Amino acid sequence: MIPALGRPVRRLRGARPWVVDLGLTVLVQLAVTMPFVLPREPGLPPVTWASYAVTTLGVLPLVWRRSRPVLVLVAILLIGGVYKVAMDGPGQPLPYAGLMAFYTVALQCPGRVRAVVGAGSVVAVAASVGLGTGTARELSFTLFCAGAAYALGRLQFTRQAYTAAVEDRAEQLERANRIEAEQAVARERARIAREMHDILSHAVSIMIVQAEAGPVAVRRAPERAEAAFEAISETGREAMAQLRTMLGVLREADGPAPREPQPGVAALPALLERVRRGGPEIVYEVTGEVGGLPPAVDTAAYRIVQEALTNVVKHARARRVGVRLHHGDRELEITVTDDGRGPAGGGNGVGSGVGSGVGSGGGHGLIGIRERAAAHGGTARCGPRRDGSGFEVRAVLVTSPLEVGS
């Protein structure tokens, strides 16, 4: 029974208010019409059209019950009093129109108005009962019906307020979820852009350096030329593989994308070997107690070293580069130094990358180094070495999950 009534009830809630009020008025009119059409007991006066017209007039104000609840109640009570005094028509088992009007006052009006209307209604009910039977039974029954209508009105008000609060809360949660989703998309885009910058910048820089050294090596050392061309092809293949892995995530809607792990500390020797071919001498050192790193920290360490070496190749003109990883109890310290030309213009280079040749501002790669370090609860410093020769990149990544964000 209840499921069958669910759809009509939802349609009624979604209807326009004036349609609901008009339908309610028609229902009340049908209810007050019943005593006029049912057979009357012998000895009672016959039903007249005038009494039916006054009864109908006492129902019509319900059409405006939402906009003028107090005036509608007063009008219904006045018309009911006129009917009882001047008409000799059939009585009603319940004051339907008056109860509906009183319910609307309890639902929509503020407390002070409800108090005044309630006191006036008690007086009106007492006067009406006095003009009728004058019995305490009728008075108590009428007051009980009026109290029930008032209680239903306040309960409906509470229910509507609760529903509005729940809907507002749901809307706020939906808005917060939408904002969070947009922020997550923006963070993911920034991450992809940073990864692509690191991959492309490193690969293109290595390929350019090796390509420029190739013609010279062909004339002087053919074996070095061959190594340079191998480095170019190997660097290009690795860059394509990493880009394919990264961008494949964005193409999952078209089919399953190939998944490969992001490079980590274990891939550093291969990276250093590619940079070493036709380039500077690189010394790689690992100290401390080497243990397993969290995947995100592992990838971040690789990218930081990759970006630092990219800056060396592009700007430093260095002959010797040192890469040092120190595994501490709760952090990983990365140091990349070179003996290159130092900061351009003799600046202090604080905030610059290794061999960046820029002032304190830094480029996108240097910003990426700082962001990667900060994302793992660490810090990054890029600037000239203490002895004034070359540059140093020093980054600290927190490897303990309990320390990140503390």
C-alpha positions as CSV (number, residue, x, y, z in Angstrom):
1,M,0.0,0.0,0.0
2,I,2.7,2.4,0.9
3,P,4.9,1.8,-2.2
4,A,1.8,2.3,-4.3
5,L,1.2,5.7,-2.7
6,G,4.8,6.8,-3.0
7,R,4.6,8.1,-6.6
8,P,1.4,10.2,-6.1
9,V,2.9,11.7,-2.9
10,R,6.1,12.7,-4.8
11,R,4.1,14.3,-7.5
12,L,2.0,16.2,-5.0
13,R,5.2,17.5,-3.3
14,G,6.5,18.6,-6.7
15,A,3.3,20.4,-7.8
16,R,2.9,24.1,-7.7
17,P,1.6,25.5,-4.3
18,W,-1.5,27.1,-5.9
19,V,-2.5,23.7,-7.5
20,V,-2.2,22.0,-4.1
21,D,-4.3,24.7,-2.4
22,L,-6.9,24.5,-5.1
23,G,-7.1,20.7,-4.8
24,L,-7.3,20.9,-1.0
25,T,-10.1,23.5,-1.3
26,V,-12.1,21.1,-3.6
27,L,-11.6,18.3,-1.2
28,V,-12.9,20.4,1.8
29,Q,-15.8,21.5,-0.4
30,L,-16.8,17.9,-1.1
31,A,-16.6,17.1,2.6
32,V,-18.9,20.0,3.6
33,T,-21.3,19.1,0.8
34,M,-22.0,15.6,2.2
35,P,-24.6,16.8,4.9
36,F,-26.5,18.6,2.1
37,V,-26.9,15.6,-0.2
38,L,-27.6,12.9,2.4
39,P,-31.2,12.4,3.5
40,R,-32.2,14.4,6.6
41,E,-34.2,13.1,9.6
42,P,-37.9,14.0,9.7
43,G,-38.8,17.2,11.4
44,L,-35.6,19.1,10.4
45,P,-36.0,22.1,8.1
46,P,-35.2,21.4,4.4
47,V,-31.8,22.2,2.9
48,T,-31.7,25.6,1.0
49,W,-29.4,26.9,-1.6
50,A,-28.6,29.9,0.5
51,S,-27.2,27.8,3.3
52,Y,-25.1,25.8,0.9
53,A,-23.8,29.1,-0.7
54,V,-22.7,30.4,2.7
55,T,-21.0,27.1,3.4
56,T,-19.2,27.3,0.1
57,L,-18.2,30.9,0.8
58,G,-16.6,29.7,4.1
59,V,-14.4,27.2,2.1
60,L,-13.2,29.4,-0.7
61,P,-10.7,31.5,1.4
62,L,-8.5,28.3,1.6
63,V,-7.2,29.1,-1.9
64,W,-5.2,32.0,-0.3
65,R,-4.2,30.2,2.9
66,R,-0.4,30.4,2.1
67,S,-0.2,34.1,1.3
68,R,-2.7,35.3,4.0
69,P,-3.0,32.6,6.7
70,V,-4.4,34.9,9.4
71,L,-6.9,36.7,7.2
72,V,-8.1,33.4,5.8
73,L,-8.7,32.1,9.4
74,V,-10.5,35.2,10.4
75,A,-12.7,35.1,7.3
76,I,-13.6,31.5,7.8
77,L,-14.5,32.0,11.5
78,L,-16.6,35.0,10.6
79,I,-18.5,33.2,7.9
80,G,-19.0,30.2,10.2
81,G,-20.5,32.5,12.8
82,V,-22.8,34.1,10.3
83,Y,-23.9,30.6,9.2
84,K,-24.7,29.5,12.7
85,V,-26.6,32.6,13.6
86,A,-28.5,33.4,10.4
87,M,-28.8,30.0,8.6
88,D,-30.8,27.0,9.6
89,G,-28.8,24.5,7.5
90,P,-27.2,21.2,8.4
91,G,-24.3,21.1,10.7
92,Q,-20.8,19.7,10.0
93,P,-19.2,16.8,11.9
94,L,-15.9,18.8,11.9
95,P,-15.0,22.4,11.1
96,Y,-12.8,21.3,8.1
97,A,-12.0,24.7,6.7
98,G,-11.3,26.3,10.1
99,L,-9.0,23.4,11.1
100,M,-7.1,23.7,7.8
101,A,-6.7,27.4,8.3
102,F,-5.5,27.0,11.9
103,Y,-3.0,24.3,10.7
104,T,-1.6,26.8,8.2
105,V,-1.2,29.5,10.8
106,A,0.7,27.1,13.1
107,L,2.9,26.1,10.1
108,Q,3.8,29.5,8.7
109,C,3.4,32.3,11.3
110,P,5.9,33.4,13.9
111,G,5.4,32.7,17.6
112,R,3.9,36.1,18.6
113,V,1.3,35.9,15.8
114,R,0.5,32.3,16.7
115,A,-0.1,33.3,20.4
116,V,-2.5,36.1,19.4
117,V,-4.3,34.0,16.9
118,G,-4.6,31.0,19.4
119,A,-6.1,33.2,22.1
120,G,-8.6,34.7,19.6
121,S,-9.5,31.3,18.3
122,V,-10.2,30.0,21.9
123,V,-12.6,32.9,22.4
124,A,-14.2,32.3,19.0
125,V,-14.7,28.6,19.7
126,A,-16.2,29.3,23.1
127,A,-18.6,31.8,21.6
128,S,-19.6,29.4,18.8
129,V,-20.2,26.6,21.3
130,G,-22.3,29.0,23.4
131,L,-24.5,29.8,20.4
132,G,-24.9,26.1,19.8
133,T,-25.4,23.4,22.3
134,G,-23.4,25.1,25.0
135,T,-22.1,21.8,26.4
136,A,-18.7,21.2,27.8
137,R,-18.4,18.1,25.7
138,E,-18.7,20.1,22.5
139,L,-16.3,22.7,23.8
140,S,-13.6,20.2,24.8
141,F,-14.0,18.3,21.5
142,T,-13.6,21.4,19.4
143,L,-10.6,22.6,21.4
144,F,-9.1,19.2,21.1
145,C,-9.5,19.3,17.3
146,A,-8.0,22.8,17.2
147,G,-5.0,21.7,19.3
148,A,-4.4,18.7,17.1
149,A,-4.4,20.9,14.0
150,Y,-1.9,23.3,15.7
151,A,0.3,20.4,16.7
152,L,0.3,18.9,13.2
153,G,1.2,22.4,11.8
154,R,4.3,22.6,14.2
155,L,5.3,19.1,13.4
156,Q,5.2,19.9,9.7
157,F,7.2,23.0,10.3
158,T,9.9,21.0,12.1
159,R,9.9,18.4,9.4
160,Q,10.3,21.0,6.6
161,A,13.1,22.7,8.5
162,Y,14.9,19.3,9.0
163,T,14.5,18.5,5.3
164,A,15.8,21.9,4.3
165,A,18.8,21.4,6.6
166,V,19.6,17.9,5.2
167,E,19.3,19.2,1.6
168,D,21.5,22.1,2.3
169,R,24.1,19.8,4.0
170,A,23.9,17.5,1.0
171,E,24.5,20.4,-1.4
172,Q,27.4,21.6,0.7
173,L,28.9,18.1,0.6
174,E,28.4,17.8,-3.1
175,R,30.0,21.2,-3.6
176,A,33.0,20.2,-1.4
177,N,33.4,16.9,-3.3
178,R,33.3,18.8,-6.6
179,I,35.9,21.2,-5.4
180,E,38.1,18.4,-4.1
181,A,37.8,16.5,-7.4
182,E,38.8,19.7,-9.3
183,Q,41.7,20.2,-7.0
184,A,42.8,16.6,-7.4
185,V,42.6,17.0,-11.2
186,A,44.7,20.1,-10.9
187,R,47.3,18.4,-8.7
188,E,47.4,15.4,-11.1
189,R,47.9,17.7,-14.1
190,A,50.7,19.5,-12.2
191,R,52.3,16.2,-11.4
192,I,52.1,15.0,-15.0
193,A,53.5,18.3,-16.3
194,R,56.4,18.1,-13.8
195,E,57.1,14.5,-14.8
196,M,57.0,15.3,-18.5
197,H,59.3,18.3,-18.0
198,D,61.9,16.1,-16.2
199,I,61.7,13.4,-18.8
200,L,61.8,15.6,-21.9
201,S,64.3,18.1,-20.5
202,H,66.8,15.4,-19.5
203,A,66.4,13.4,-22.7
204,V,66.6,16.3,-25.1
205,S,69.6,17.8,-23.2
206,I,71.5,14.5,-23.3
207,M,70.7,14.0,-27.0
208,I,71.8,17.5,-27.9
209,V,75.1,17.3,-26.1
210,Q,75.8,13.9,-27.6
211,A,74.8,15.0,-31.1
212,E,77.0,18.1,-30.9
213,A,80.0,15.9,-29.7
214,G,79.4,13.4,-32.5
215,P,80.9,15.2,-35.5
216,V,84.1,16.0,-33.5
217,A,84.3,12.5,-32.2
218,V,84.0,11.0,-35.7
219,R,87.2,12.8,-36.8
220,R,89.2,12.3,-33.6
221,A,87.9,9.2,-31.9
222,P,85.4,7.1,-33.9
223,E,84.8,4.8,-31.0
224,R,83.5,7.7,-28.9
225,A,81.3,8.8,-31.8
226,E,79.7,5.3,-31.9
227,A,79.1,5.5,-28.1
228,A,77.6,9.0,-28.5
229,F,75.1,7.8,-31.1
230,E,74.2,4.8,-28.9
231,A,73.6,7.1,-26.0
232,I,71.3,9.2,-28.2
233,S,69.2,6.2,-29.3
234,E,69.1,4.7,-25.8
235,T,68.1,8.0,-24.2
236,G,65.3,8.5,-26.8
237,R,64.0,5.0,-26.3
238,E,63.9,5.4,-22.5
239,A,62.2,8.8,-22.8
240,M,59.6,7.3,-25.1
241,A,59.0,4.4,-22.7
242,Q,58.5,6.6,-19.7
243,L,56.2,9.0,-21.7
244,R,54.2,6.0,-22.9
245,T,53.8,4.7,-19.4
246,M,52.8,8.1,-18.0
247,L,50.4,9.1,-20.8
248,G,48.9,5.7,-21.1
249,V,47.0,6.4,-17.8
250,L,45.2,9.2,-19.6
251,R,44.2,6.8,-22.4
252,E,42.6,4.1,-20.2
253,A,39.2,4.9,-21.7
254,D,40.4,3.6,-25.0
255,G,41.7,0.3,-23.6
256,P,44.0,-1.0,-21.0
257,A,47.3,0.9,-20.9
258,P,50.7,-0.7,-20.4
259,R,51.9,-0.4,-16.9
260,E,55.5,-0.2,-15.9
261,P,57.0,1.0,-12.6
262,Q,58.4,4.5,-12.4
263,P,62.2,4.6,-12.3
264,G,63.8,4.7,-8.8
265,V,67.1,4.8,-7.1
266,A,68.0,1.4,-8.6
267,A,67.9,3.0,-12.1
268,L,70.4,5.7,-11.2
269,P,73.5,3.8,-12.4
270,A,72.0,3.4,-15.9
271,L,71.1,7.1,-15.9
272,L,74.6,8.1,-14.8
273,E,76.1,5.9,-17.5
274,R,74.1,7.7,-20.2
275,V,75.1,11.1,-19.0
276,R,78.7,9.9,-18.6
277,R,79.0,9.0,-22.3
278,G,80.6,11.9,-24.1
279,G,80.0,14.1,-21.0
280,P,81.5,14.8,-17.6
281,E,83.0,12.3,-15.3
282,I,80.5,11.2,-12.7
283,V,81.3,9.7,-9.3
284,Y,78.4,7.9,-7.6
285,E,78.5,7.2,-3.9
286,V,75.9,5.6,-1.6
287,T,76.4,5.7,2.1
288,G,74.4,4.7,5.2
289,E,72.2,1.7,5.8
290,V,70.6,1.0,2.4
291,G,67.0,-0.2,2.8
292,G,63.8,-0.2,0.8
293,L,62.3,3.2,0.1
294,P,58.6,4.0,-0.3
295,P,57.7,4.0,-4.0
296,A,56.9,7.7,-4.1
297,V,60.2,8.6,-2.4
298,D,62.1,6.3,-4.7
299,T,60.7,8.0,-7.8
300,A,61.2,11.5,-6.3
301,A,64.9,10.7,-5.6
302,Y,65.4,9.6,-9.2
303,R,63.7,12.7,-10.6
304,I,65.7,15.0,-8.4
305,V,69.0,13.5,-9.5
306,Q,67.8,13.5,-13.2
307,E,66.9,17.2,-13.1
308,A,70.2,18.1,-11.4
309,L,72.2,16.3,-14.1
310,T,70.1,17.9,-16.8
311,N,71.1,21.3,-15.5
312,V,74.7,20.2,-15.4
313,V,74.6,19.1,-19.1
314,K,72.8,22.2,-20.3
315,H,74.6,24.9,-18.4
316,A,77.5,23.9,-16.2
317,R,80.2,22.8,-18.7
318,A,81.5,20.7,-15.9
319,R,84.3,18.1,-16.0
320,R,83.4,16.3,-12.8
321,V,80.1,15.6,-11.1
322,G,79.5,14.0,-7.8
323,V,76.2,12.2,-6.9
324,R,75.9,11.1,-3.3
325,L,73.0,9.4,-1.6
326,H,73.0,9.0,2.2
327,H,70.4,6.7,3.7
328,G,69.6,7.9,7.3
329,D,67.2,6.4,9.8
330,R,64.2,8.5,8.7
331,E,65.4,10.5,5.7
332,L,67.3,10.2,2.4
333,E,69.9,13.0,1.7
334,I,70.7,13.6,-2.0
335,T,73.7,15.7,-3.0
336,V,74.7,16.6,-6.6
337,T,77.8,18.7,-7.1
338,D,79.7,19.9,-10.1
339,D,82.9,21.9,-10.8
340,G,81.3,23.9,-13.6
341,R,81.4,27.6,-14.3
342,G,79.2,28.7,-11.3
343,P,76.3,31.2,-11.3
344,A,76.1,33.7,-14.2
345,G,77.0,37.2,-13.3
346,G,78.7,36.2,-10.1
347,G,75.5,36.0,-8.1
348,N,75.2,34.0,-5.0
349,G,73.0,31.4,-6.8
350,V,70.9,30.7,-3.8
351,G,67.8,28.9,-5.1
352,S,69.4,28.0,-8.4
353,G,70.1,24.6,-9.7
354,V,73.4,22.9,-10.3
355,G,75.0,24.8,-13.2
356,S,71.8,26.6,-13.9
357,G,73.4,29.8,-14.8
358,V,70.5,31.8,-13.5
359,G,69.9,34.0,-10.5
360,S,67.9,33.2,-7.5
361,G,64.7,32.7,-9.3
362,G,65.3,29.3,-10.9
363,G,63.4,27.5,-13.7
364,H,60.6,25.0,-13.8
365,G,63.0,22.1,-13.0
366,L,64.3,23.8,-9.9
367,I,60.8,24.5,-8.8
368,G,60.0,20.9,-9.4
369,I,63.0,19.8,-7.2
370,R,61.7,21.9,-4.3
371,E,58.1,20.7,-4.8
372,R,59.2,17.1,-4.8
373,A,61.2,17.5,-1.6
374,A,58.4,19.4,0.1
375,A,55.8,16.8,-1.0
376,H,57.8,14.2,1.1
377,G,58.3,16.4,4.1
378,G,61.8,17.5,3.2
379,T,63.7,20.5,1.9
380,A,65.9,21.4,-1.1
381,R,68.7,23.9,-1.5
382,C,70.3,24.8,-4.8
383,G,73.3,27.2,-4.9
384,P,77.0,27.6,-5.2
385,R,79.4,25.3,-3.4
386,R,81.1,26.6,-0.3
387,D,84.5,26.8,-2.0
388,G,82.9,29.0,-4.7
389,S,83.6,26.5,-7.5
390,G,80.6,25.0,-9.3
391,F,77.1,24.3,-7.9
392,E,75.5,22.0,-5.4
393,V,72.0,20.6,-5.1
394,R,71.1,19.2,-1.8
395,A,67.7,17.7,-1.1
396,V,66.4,15.8,1.9
397,L,63.4,13.5,1.6
398,V,61.6,12.0,4.6
399,T,61.4,8.2,4.3
400,S,59.3,7.6,7.4
401,P,55.6,7.9,6.9
402,L,55.1,9.1,10.5
403,E,57.4,12.1,9.8
404,V,55.8,13.3,6.6
405,G,53.5,16.3,7.3
406,S,54.4,16.6,11.0
